[in-house]
Every structure is written in C-alpha cells, then in structure tokens.
Amino acid sequence: MARGKFDELVRARSKDQAPSKPDPAQGLVVAAAGKRSDADYKQVSAYIRRDTHLKVKLALLQEGREFSELVEELLGDWIASRT
C-alpha cells in the first residue's frame, strides 16, 4: 500500500475521533453519524486550486478542525459583512 506524506497526521488525528467510513464519491473520510444525516446541513462542492486544497487540509489537520467548519465560518463571515 502506498504511503502519503500526510499519513502520520491522519493516523494521529483519527485516534481522537469516532469511527469513520470512506466516502467513495469524494475520496474523503466522513463521520459515521453526523452532518450527512442532519437535515440542517446541505452537501455542496466547489472547485479550488489543488495547492490551496493541500495547504488547507494540512492546516486543518494541525488545528484539529474540519473542512466543513472552516467553510461555514468563512461563508458566515461573508454574509455578515454584507449587512
């Protein structure tokens, strides 16, 4: 099995979380129960530069945050700034 440069960070982070399962549609790991089954959440997608995505993933792993949390925070701040 090939090893990626973020494998150690992912393993360390996953020890602190609930069991997860792969999402074959996006190649992501998602929580077994959570936002996917919550009617208050909507799954969306966007195109971003590959290097930006890698930098964001690394920073979020180091901070112990989820990508969804970051997107929600940024979009909420943007909406608030428009009023």
HELIX and SHEET records of a PDB file:
HELIX    1   1 ASP A    7  SER A   14  1                                   8    
HELIX    2   2 LYS A   35  SER A   37  5                                   3    
HELIX    3   3 ARG A   50  GLU A   63  1                                  14    
HELIX    4   4 PHE A   67  SER A   81  1                                  15    
SHEET    1   A 2 SER A  20  ASP A  23  0                                        
SHEET    2   A 2 LEU A  28  ALA A  31 -1                                        
END                                                                             
